[in-house]
Amino acid sequence: MDQGPYDLLFEPVKIGPVTAPNRFYSVPHATGHGHAAPNGSIGLREMKAKGGWGVVSMQITEIGPDSDFANHPMERLWDDSDLPAHRLLTERLKSHGALAAIELCHGGQRVKNFTSGLPVMGPSDLPVIRPEFPVQARAMDKSDIRRFREEHKRAARMARDAGYNIIYVYAAHNLSILSHFLSPYTNQRLDEYGGSFTNRIRLLREVIEDTRDAVGQECAVALRFSVEDSDPAHTLSAKGEGRDVVEALADLPDLWDVNLSSWPADSATSRFASEGFQDDFTSFVKSVTNKPVVGVGRYTSPDNMVRLVKSGHLDLIGAARPSIADPFLPNKVKDGRIDDIRECIGCNICVASDAYGIPIRCTQNPTIAEEWRRGWHPEVVPAAEKEQNILIVGAGPAGLECAWTLARSGHNVTLAEKSNQVGGRSLRESQLAGLANWRRVADYRNYQLQHKANVQMYLNSELSAREIVEFGADHVVVATGSFWRRDGVGSTHFEPRLNPDGVDLMTPDDILDGKMPGKRVLIYDDDHFYMGGVLAEHLARAGHSVSIVTPHPEISAWTGFTLEQPAIVRRLSNLDVKWQTNLTLKNYGAGKAQFCCALTAVERDEFDFDTMLIVGARSPNDRIYDGLKSELATDRHWLVGDCHAPGTMQAAVFSGHRVARKINGDLLAAENFRRESAILISG
């Protein structure tokens, strides 16, 4: 029998004493649940096992109270009280044929210990690595190092007893004490654990050996290691000490999990890095070790995955974000349903959720983190008890998701779109610099809808409220999006401004409509997410002279949560875009704008421009809906997405999905859903 093109990906891989059933490996990543929300954590990871991932990993797991990440909800193996939740997880994963892995971690100079109140420890007397926290680490003495090693061994034995198959030693992303001992930037010791490379690697070698001794032949021991550090202050590189570490420890662990540091480099967005962006850094590892290697690179293409294995680059295809966007990616590849893969768009909304310490969200997968609390499945929507006719007005992200969800449940769906293409903001914004992958939101849903016999799609169909009522649908869903305001209202200014005569004033909608601004463009960004910075880059690449001004202390400030803000500043600098922060627009006229200090209101800079581009607030495009409220029963008309409340594209997709489930009778799709409950202990 001829081998299928992707059969290679479903070969078993031996990892020390255990065997992965295939090459699909869901690497450790935060989910926003942590030890206080075990049901959500288990539900999310079990869904990946159901979807065919051969290995499913638990995230960073604190090994003791002196490794307290505080506001970041990590897992814990502090003592035996933490075992029941871990045991339940491993049982669930194994019931679907997956191996269970766990990433043990002491965060060293990256922890806060706000919860435990213990001092932060590191290799040297230095401030913690996140300088916004007024905490300093104290240098570990020999007894501290011995205690840490014993604590790690105890956690490894607990992980084994909880049923994990793969136990991680973590030395990556500058989040681990082992990383801090490796780097001369954070390790300024003068004893046998500092100074030379041999000394700085000593603790990592000892902990790997300790872990092997602790778990024996019952579990595999993995080393997660960043071979390259993007911070020039550190010395790890794939051509320097990063490679030296792999060579020095080549066959000591049973598995190498290799990646980049820091986290913004490892989880770069599609705006700054394409699929496989880590390949050039990690390709050497297989030539150094005889042990299996797993790596990541936001891989969504099965052909690329096969190439990585055949070329001897990787043995296992690692994924964090692609496994969030589509927990059933492996099964779809196995079944030959490549076009059904819900591809990650690399927007890092999942990462932003972690920054807030909440369960993760995903633009492509609205069911993520809802597996337990709402009972949502990414591939299955319960069949409708009663088939109904649904009219959806608007085929942007919210409308498409709503239509796709209702169609899967068996309703008859009519989708009307006023333009000549479906996709709304997903399609429009994908025209801008670096956002091409964002059209995947529309492409995936459009493809699925094209293959549903119970869906009718009409383009160039702008409907009036009267026409909608006359259509006679059982339910009407309005998904007509939003538009950018022209009056200067934004995050820091709520009063509309008059547009003076003679000013060439534009909004992002004008650029997205293909209108061309003048040569000198002044962008006033009072939105603070990606749009202002993207437009600055887009117009600079088109040959315009661009300045961007914001009342916030940073350019594109909220992109700090998506790990992009420093990269945006570097990109704009390379394109010779001028920027000023902490400036509030005071007044403007033909060709000139006056600003004052956002903190003191003292008059400051004046800018010359040909076109002023206002990136501020958005208004819901809900005019049609207002005309329906008096004509239709309250339980028959719905607003979804940006025309309900302008927000992120993820919020629009989630809104469309939730309302579809609500129409279908899902009680948990409303405001009430299951919550994790603490156990009260008397005394």
N, C-alpha and C positions, 0 to 999 in steps of 0.2 A: 504494500500500500504506500502511495506517495505521501510523504510527510507534508502536513499543512504548513503554511508560511509562518505560523506562530507556535507550532508545537514545541519549539525550543524553550519557550517561556514557561511551559508547563512540566518541564523535567524536574524531578526532585533534586535538592541540593543538600549534601551532607555538611552540617556545621558542627564540628566536634562530635559529641555523642548523640546529637539529635539530627533529624532530617526535615528540612522544609519541603512541603509537598509541591511547591512550584517556586518560580523566581520572583514573584510579586511580594514586595516587602514594605509594609507600612511602618515607616521609621517613627521613633518617638517624636511627639509634638504635643504642645499644650492644647487643651480643649476648653479651658475655662471652668472646669468642674472642680477638680481637686478633691482632697480627702473629705471635704464637707458635703460633697454632692456625688456620692458613689453611684447612684442609680443612673444619672445622666452620663457619667463616665463609662459605665459598663454598656449602656445602651448604644452609645456612639461607636464604641470599639467592636461590639458584637456585630453591628451592622456591617462593618468592614469584613469580618470573618464570613458572614453570610454571602458577601459579595465576591469572595474568592481570594482574598489576600492570604498568602501562605503563611506569613508571619505578621502578627499585629502587636504593636509595641505600646506599653504604658509610657507616659511622659516622665519628665524629671520627677524623681521620688526622693524626698529628703530622708536622709539616713538618721537624723537626730535633731534635737531641739536647737543645737548650735548651728544648724543649716536652715534657718527659717527665712523663706522668701517673703513672708508677711503678706502683703496685699496681692501677690500673685498666687492664685489657687493651685498649688502643686499637690502632688500625692505625697503620702508619708508612709514610712516604715520605721516609726519611732519605737514602737513596742508591740506586744501581742494584740492590743486592741485594734490595731490597723489590719490584722490578718484577714478577718472575715470578708471584707469587701474585695480584697485581692484574690482570695480563694474563689469567690463567686465569679469574678472576671475570668480567671484562667479556666474555670469549668465551662463557662459559656463559650469562650474562644475555641477550646478543644472540641466542644460538641459539634462544631462546624468544620473540624479538620485543620484548624490553624494552630501554629505554634504561638506561644505567648512569651513576649520579651518585656523586660523592665529595665529602665535606666536609673541606676542608683547614682545619687549625686550629693556631694557636699559643695555648696556654692562659694565657699571661701570669701573672697572680697566682694562678691556680688550679692551676698545675702544682707539682710537688715537686722534680723533677730528682734524686730519690734514686738512680736508676739511672745517670744520666750524671755526677752529681757537679758539674754546672755551677750557677752562681748563678741564682736565679729573677729574671726581669726583668719590669718593669711600667712604667707611665707615671711613677710616683713612688716615692720611698723609703717604702714602707709594708709592714706585715706581709702575708703571704699571706692570701687570703680565707677559707680554712679554718683557723680559729685553733688547732685541735688539733695542727697541725703547727708546730713551733717554728722556723719559717723566715721570713725577711723578703725581700721583693723589693727590688732596687736599681733606681733610676730609669734608664731608657734615655737615653743621650745620642744626639746626631745620628748618630753612626757606628753605634750599635746599631739605630736606626730604619732606616738605609739597609741594614744587613745583614739585618734582618728582611724588608724588602721584597724584597730579592734572593732570600732563602731561600724566600719565598712564591712568587715567579715561577718559581724552579727547580722547586718542587713542582708547580706548575700545569702546567709543560711535561712533567714526568714523568707526571702524571696523564693528560694528553693522549696521550702515547706509550703508556701502558698501555691505552688504548682507551676511557677514560671519555668520555661524551657531554656531561655536565653537570658543571662544576667550581664548587664552592661557595666563596664567601667567607663566613666564619662570624663573626657578630657577635650571638650570642644566648645566653640562659640564664646570662649572667654567667660563662661558661666560656671566653671568648675575649679575647685581648689587645685586640682591636678594640672590644669592649664596655667594657673598662676605660679605654680612651682616650676613649670617648664620655661616660662618667659623671663628673661633677665630684666625686663621692664618692671615686673612685679616681684621678682625674686632677687633680693639684694643681700642674701645671706652669705656668710663667710665660712660656714661649716660644710660638712659632706653633702648637704642638700642644696647648696648654692654655688655660684661661680661657674665652673666648667659645665659643658653640656652633659658629661657623664654624671656629674653631681645633680644637675637639675632634673634629669630624667629618672633619678634613683627612686623617688617616691612613686612615680607612675609604674615602674617595673615592679616594685614591692607590692603595690595594691593589686596588680594583675595576678601576681603569684599568690597573694593572700586569697583572692577570690577563687582561683582555681582550687586551692587547698580547701576552702570552705564548702564548695559545692561538689567536689569530687567529680565523678563521671556521670552525675545525674543531669547536669546542665552544661550548656555551652557558655563560654565567656566571650563576650564581644567587647571590642574597644572602639568607642566613638571618638574620632580624632579629627581635628581641623588641620589639614596639611598646609594651608595658606591663610595668613592673617592679613586682612586688608589695611589694618592700622599700621602705618609706617613705624610707629614706636616699638612694635613687636618684631621679632626676628624670624618667626616661622614662615617658611615659604616652600613651595614644592621643589625648588631648586636648592634650598639650603637646609635649615634645621628641620623643616617639615618632613623632608625626605629622610633626613638623618634619623628621626624618630622611628619611621617605618622600618628602615634598615636595621636599627638597633633592636627592635622588638618584633621583627618580621613574623616569626612563627609562634610567638608566645600566646597571643589570644587565638580563639577558634574562629573569629570573624573580625574583619576590619570594616567599620562603618566610617567612611571618609567624606569630608565636606570642607566648606570654607568657614572662616571666622572673619568678622564677627557675624552676629545674626543678620544685620542688614545685607551683608555680602552673601550669606547662605540662602536667605529668602528674598533675593532681589526681585522686584516686580518686573512684569513684562515690558514696562516702559523703559527699563534700563538693561534688561538681559533677556535673551531668547532661550528657548528650550535647549537644554544641554550646556548651559553657560558654565558649568563646573568641570566639563570634560577635560579641558586642557590642563587643569590643575591636578586632577585625580587619576589621570590615565596611567601614571607611572607605577601605581601601587601594586598592580598585579604582577609586574615584572620583578618585584622585590620579595613578595611573600608567596608561599604555597597555600595559604589559607584563603577561603572565599572572601570576596569583597562586595560590599553593597555601597552604592552612592546615589546621590540625588541630583536633580537638575530640572525640576518641574516637567518631567517626562510625561507626555500624553499620547505620543505616537507609538503604536506597537511596532512599526517598521524600525523606528529609531531604537526601540528597546532590543529588538533582535540584533541590530547592528552592534550595539554595545556589548552584547554577550559574544557574538561571533568574532568580534575584533579582539577579544580578550581584555576588554576594559573592565567589565563588571561581571560578577556571577549572579547577582541579585539586583533587581530594579527597585531602588528605594523611592518612596513617595511620601510626602506629607500633604502638601496642598492638592495635588491631583487625587489623592485618596479621600480628601474632604469634598472636593467638587463632584466626584463620582465614586462612592464606595463600592460600586458594582463594576468598576472598570475591568478587573481580571475576568469575571464571568462573561462580560460582553466580548472580550477578545477571544475567549475560549469558544463562544458560540458563533463567532464570525460576525458579530454585530458591531463592527468598527464604527459605523456611522451613528450609532446610538450612544457613543461615549460622550459624556457631558464634560467637555474639556475645561480645565482650569484656565481662567483668563489672567491670572497673575496680578490681581488688584490688591491683594493683602488686606482685604476687609477682615479675614480670619485673624490676621496678626493684630489688627487694631482692637479686636474684641479682647484678645489676651492682655493688651495694654490696660484695658479697663477692668480686668479680672472678672469677666463675665463669660458665659458659654459662647463658643465661637459662632459666627455667622459666615455665610458664603453667598456670593452673588449668584453663582450657578446652581447651588444646591440649597433651596430654602428649607429642606427637612433636617439639615445638620443640627445637632444638639436638641432636636425635638423627638428623637426616637423613643425616649422613655416618657418625657413629661406630656407630650401630645399624642404619642403613639403613631407618629408619622413614619412612613417607609418611603425611601427615595424612588422606588420603582413601582410601588403598588398603591393605588388609590381605591378605596372600597367602592364596590358597585353601587350605583344609585338605587334606592328603594323604588323611586318613581322617575321614569325618564321624562325630562323636561326640555323645553326649548329655551336656549340662552342666547341673548344678543350681547356681544361685547363690542363697544365702540372705542376704537383705538388699539393699534397693534404694536405698541412699544413693549418694553420688558414686562410691565405689569399685566397688560392685556394678553400678551402671548402666553405667559405663565398661567394666567387664569384660564385661558382657553384650553391649554394643554392638559391641565389638571381636571377640568370638567369633562373634557372629551374622554379621558381615560376612565372616568367613572361611568360613562355610558350616556351622558346627556348629548343632545343635538346642539351644536355650537355654530353660531354665525358670527363671523368676525369682520367688522367693517373698519376700513382704514382710509382716511382722507387723502393720503399721499399715494404715490405709485410704487412704494416699497414698504414692507413690514420692517420693524426694528426700532422705530422711534429714536430715542436718545442713544441707544446702543449703537445703531447704525451711524447716526450723525456724529457722535463723539469719536467713533473709530477712525474718522477722517483726520483727526488731529495727531500731532507728532507723538509717537510712542504708544498710541492707544489702539493699534490695529486689532489686537487680540480681543478687544471688548465687543467686537461684532459677533463673537462666539455666542453671546447671550441670545442674540436674535437668530443666528444660523441654526443652533441646536433646536430651538423651539419651532422655527419655521419648517425645518426638515421633518420633525415629528408630526406636525399638524398636516403636512402635505400627504401623509400616509394614513390619515384617519378618514374613513368614509363618512363619519358623523360630523365632519367639520366643513363648513363652507366659508371661503375667504373672499372678500370683495375689496379690491383696491380702488383708489380714486372715488371713494364713496363717503363724502362728507354728509352726515345726516343731521337734520334739524330735530328739535325736541318733538315736534308734531309727527315727523316721519318715524321716529323711534316708537312713539306710543302706538301709531297705526300698525307697526310691525307685529304687535300682539305677542311678544315673547313672554314666557313665564317669569323670566328674570332679565333685567337689563344691568349690565356692568359698564360703567363709564371709566375709561382708562385713557383720557385725553391729555395727560401729562401736564407740564407747566411751562412757563416762559420766564426769561430773565427780565427783571425790572430795569427800567431805564432812568428811574428817578433818584438814584443814589441811596435808596434804603438798603442797608446791609446789616451785618452782624453787630456793628458798633454804632449805627445811626438809623433810627427808626422813623425819622421825619422826612417826607418826600422833599426833594429839591426841584426847583424850576430849572428847565433847560434853557439857558440864555440863547438869544438869537445869534446865529453865525457860528455855533459850535457844531463840529462834526462829531456827534455822539453815537457810540455803537455799544452793543451788548454781545455776549457770546453767541446769541442766536443769529446775529447778523453775520458773524464770521462763519458759523455753521451753514448758513444759507448761501455762502459763496461770495458775499460782498467784500470788497477790498478796501481797507483803510488807507489813510494817507501815509506818506513816507515815515513821519515821526509819530509813533504810537505811544501814548501814555496809558498804561493799565492801572486802574485803581482797584485793588483787590480787597474787598471787604467780605469775601466769602471764606477764604482761608483754607480751602481744601485744594484739590489739584488744578481746577480750571484756570485760575490766574497764571500759574506757572506754566501750564501746558500751552496756553495761548501765547505767552511770551516767547516760548521756544518755537512754537509753530510760526509765528510772524517773523521772528529773527531769521529762521531758516529760509523764509520767503524773501528776505532782503530788506526788511523794514528795520529802522532804528527804533529800538524798544526800550522803554523805561517802565518799571513796575514799582508801585508805591502801595504800602499797606499800613493800616493803623496798628497792626499786630507787631510784636517784637521780632517775628520771624516771617520770612517769605513762605507761603504755602504751609502755614504752621501745622494744620491738622495732619499733614502727611508725615509728621514725626511718628504718628501712631502706625502708619503703614510702612515705616522704615525708609522713606524716600527723601525726607527733607534735606539732608546733607547732599545727596546726589543731585537734587534739583538745583541747589545753589551752585554746585560745581558745573552743572550743565549750562546754566544761565551765564555763569562767569566765562565759560569757554566760548559762548556765543556773543560775548560782549554786550549782554543785556545789563543795563544799569538798574540798581534797585535801592530803595530807601525804606526803612521800617520806622514804626512809631510816628507816622505822619498821618494826620486826619485832613481830609479834603475840607477846606473852608469855603472857598468860592472859586468859580472859574468863568471865563468868557472866551471870546474868540482867540484861540491860540495860546492862552495862558491859564495856568491853574495855581492857586495859592493854597499852601498847606500850613497847618500849625502842629505843634507837638501834641501827640495823643495823650501825653501824661500831664503836661502843664498848660496846654492851650495857648502857649506863646507862639506867635507867628514865626514860621521857619522858612522852608524852601519854596521857590517858585519854579515851575516847570513850563517849558514851551512844548507845544504839540501841534500836530495837524489833525489827529484823531484822538479823542478820549474814549477808552474802552472801559465801561463800568462792569465789574464783576461783583455783584452784590447779592441781593436776595432774589428769590423766584416767587412768582404768583401762580396758584393753581389755575389751570385752564378748565374751570368747572361751570362755564356758562350754560352748556347743554344740560348739565345735571340740575341746575336751578330751575330749568323749564320742565323737568320731569317730576319734581317733588309734589306738585299739586295734581298730577295726572295719574301717578302710580302709587300703589300701596307701599307703605314704608318697608315691608319685608320683600319687596320685589325689585328695588333699585339700589345699586351699590356704587360707591366710589372706591377706586383702588389706585395705588401708586402715587405718582407725583401730583395728580389732580386732586388727591385727597390730602396729602401732606408732602410737599417737596422734600426730598432727602437724597440719600445715596441710591445708586442703582440696585444695590442689594436690598434696601428697604422696599423699593418698588416691586422687585420680584417676590419678596416675602409677602407683601401685601396682596398681590394677585393670587398667590398660592393659598394664603389663609382664607381669603374671601371665597375662593372656590370650594375649599373644604367646608366652610360654613354653609354655603348654599347646598352642599351635598349632605348636610345634617350632622356634621362633626361637631359635637358639643365642646370638645377641647380646643377647637379652632377659635373660640371666642376669647374673652379676657381671662377666663378661668382655666387653669391647667394644673397638672399635678406639680407639687412642690416637694423638695427634699425637706424632711423633718428631723430635727435633732432629738436625741433620746435624753430625757430628763433623768438626772441621778439625784436622789435625795441624800441629804447629809453633807 
